[in-house]
Amino acid sequence: MSFQPNSPAARDVAYFLHPYTNAKAHEEQGPMIIERGEGVYVYDDAGKPYIEAMAGLWCASLGFSESRLVKAATDQMNKLPYYHTFAHKAHLPGIDLAERLIKLAPVPMSKVFFCGSGSEANDTAIKLVWYYNNARGRHAKKKFISRMKGYHGVTIASASLTGTPVNHPGFDLPLAGFKHTSNPHYYRFGQEGETEEQFATRMANDLEQMILDEGPETVAAFIAEPIMGAGGVIVPPKTYYEKVQAVLKKYDVLMIADEVICGFGRTGNFWGCETMGIKPDILTCAKALSSSYLPISAVMISDDVYQPIAQASADLGVLGHGYTYSAHPVCAAVALETLKIYEERDIVGHVQAVSPHFQKRLHALIDHPLIGETRGRGLIGAVEIVADKATKKPFDPKAGAGALVNKAATEHGLIVRAIGDNIAFTPPLIINDSQIDELFDKMVKALDDGQAALQKAKAA
Ligand SMILES: Cc1ncc(COP(=O)(O)O)c(C=O)c1O
């Protein structure tokens, strides 16, 4: 494709290396330029509206035009646009936000460490666990177990936790000491005749076997998203976490909940941990913490984890970890205002009110010939496209079924996310019933178009 000289598209192709993008394909097709947002909609540079059924990257919880967040940022910019929190320095937005998060935590937590992204939060969790075990004299207890298709970020260590297919090849990852246990997706990995309960037991047994194979004295922590997001929105069976946590307890392995997507109401409770019955020792969160208007993330640690860390920092002279932007005051002020809005508008109550309709429309997609499974909780959901419903046979990846549906959705003014042949939906939490109808009406059209394109390609 040729781009108009010096147009935004031409300049994008000339200068911008895009994350999670096929760079060569991008040179040909150029960018989709989003110019502005309003509520649950964004508009491209031609003025075409799209219902943003992914809230960006599972994150713009309050939609794309919350003026109170703009004001909170502006006010803080005018007062103190930057200060750090190293070496005993502090500022009120950071202090207030730390206190607020500890009070909101799903289990008693002791301290908050602030970072700039979900990846940094998980990297920090890894480092704090290593520091903690060194402080306790358990120098061999350093390995991490995550799950295949789990997503925890892209920095070197967090990418090592991540278990999705594109994050290791070409990058010399994962690092040693990062293991991936079974994915608790019953539809895909449940065996013939196996009940969900039996499947959950097998998943916990797999984890236990991995801990035993590695040596329990070498395994430090297990990390999980309460509901897996980027791996395809996987809701584990009911008793999965109960069984998993029993295994972790048995071998003194810490439980880290990655609430980067699930936190702040997404699953119908304030935390995914509450929805899924998880009692974490460490919790990481980001994204909806500030409705993603500014980058900020947090790691919460229990007092049992904090105390040895505090002692080690005294013994070593300093906790040698921190970011220039840890608790950035403008980001913290926006996060505080976000949390205030969640409370004042009862965002969790709103999610509980609209999610039955969202889930009803989501699950109704099972009637479409392309859909093999629908799954979700609260305002997160996904459908899985299959070539044969009865056998669950997927399409040949070369057919690009998910990409075709994704493209058709975009044409209909709907932004979704294709994860292979899974299509995910995580709209802003402020979505209402009629917008949910609009979303799924467009999705049905996209599936019809996708099916027609697949049939056409097969006939050709
Ligand atoms: C569950 C989870 N953890 C961590 C991350 C990484 O966050 P970031 O992209 O802010 O580094 C993501 C990003 O999507 C995520 O979904």
The ligand as an SDF file (V2000), in Angstrom:
LIG
                    3D

 16 16  0  0  0  0  0  0  0  0999 V2000
   -2.5280  -10.2710   33.7620 C   0  0  0  0  0  0  0  0  0  0  0  0
   -1.4930   -9.3360   33.2450 C   0  0  0  0  0  0  0  0  0  0  0  0
   -0.3600   -9.1770   33.9270 N   0  0  0  0  0  0  0  0  0  0  0  0
    0.6000   -8.3320   33.5240 C   0  0  0  0  0  0  0  0  0  0  0  0
    0.4600   -7.6120   32.3650 C   0  0  0  0  0  0  0  0  0  0  0  0
    1.5520   -6.6950   31.8910 C   0  0  0  0  0  0  0  0  0  0  0  0
    1.1600   -5.3900   32.0480 O   0  0  0  0  0  0  0  0  0  0  0  0
    1.8950   -4.2170   31.2190 P   0  0  0  0  0  0  0  0  0  0  0  0
    1.5210   -4.3890   29.7840 O   0  0  0  0  0  0  0  0  0  0  0  0
    1.3330   -2.9840   31.8500 O   0  0  0  0  0  0  0  0  0  0  0  0
    3.3470   -4.3610   31.4590 O   0  0  0  0  0  0  0  0  0  0  0  0
   -0.7220   -7.7370   31.6220 C   0  0  0  0  0  0  0  0  0  0  0  0
   -0.9220   -6.9660   30.3800 C   0  0  0  0  0  0  0  0  0  0  0  0
   -1.8610   -7.1550   29.6560 O   0  0  0  0  0  0  0  0  0  0  0  0
   -1.7120   -8.6380   32.0650 C   0  0  0  0  0  0  0  0  0  0  0  0
   -2.8310   -8.8240   31.3650 O   0  0  0  0  0  0  0  0  0  0  0  0
  1  2  1  0
  2  3  1  0
  2 15  2  0
  3  4  2  0
  4  5  1  0
  5  6  1  0
  5 12  2  0
  6  7  1  0
  7  8  1  0
  8  9  2  0
  8 10  1  0
  8 11  1  0
 12 13  1  0
 12 15  1  0
 13 14  2  0
 15 16  1  0
M  END
$$$$
